[in-house]
Amino acid sequence: MVSLETSYYDIIVGRVTLSASTYARLLALRTGLRRFQHWSEQQARAQGLTPAQHQLMLAVRGHDDPRGPTIGDVADYLLLQHHSAVGLVDRAVEAGLVRRVRADDDHRVVRLALTADGARRLERLSAQHLEEIERLAPLLRGLTKGLEVS
């Protein structure tokens, strides 16, 4: 049984052997994640967005500071270099999805906010994603139950 105490090192040095069914479950999980990613990208494109724009808008809306994220925050969320995040934000501003907002307390700081159009599109996409996640949840739970390591 795989447990939180089982380390990657233990598996690599041969202290633990993964069963064939564990490999099959890992494959099924990875395949499911890739299919979900592909489905998500298709949904974004159907809304006239790039997948990166969808993820940017989710990062803006999901950020825990009500003032909005900085571009650095967005770069961290999306695993981008700062200059790549700037380019993504520039294109999203041009598309009318997000806007830049100067911080009241420090005018050097720029935060991001969704436009009304961006918020509407994100809400539609998020509802679709939640429905799909609810549909997939039982399958995911089944994949993670009883992963075996001997």
Phi, psi and omega in degrees: 000129176286132178230172178296338180280344179284120182262159175302320180300317179301322180290315183296316183279002173087011176288337182230138178244130178276141180280163177300322180291329177293316177298320179297319179292320177298318177298314180298320179296311180299319179296317178297319178296318179294320179295319178297316178301314179298314178301315181300317179296320178296319179296319178298313181298325178296335177269005180080023181243155168277156175303324179294321177296320178300313181295323176299312182296322177295321178295320179294312183288325184274353181298138188280351177266120183298344177284348180098160181280158169273171176296326176299319176299314180299317178302318178296313181300318187264003180057048180245156168289153184305314183295329177290322177295321178300314179298317178298315179296317178305314181292324179290324176296314178301324181279356178078024183265323179226165175223154176270141180228124176288136178293138180294322186276341181208103186292353174282338183271129177246128178247167183243146177220152176283146169279172178299318179295316178299318180296319179297313181296318180295321180298317178298312180296319181295321177298317178298318181294320179296320177298317180293320178296318177299322179293323184276340187307312180298324178295317180295317178300319179295326180288331185265348180288131171064033175300128188257134170227134178243000000 
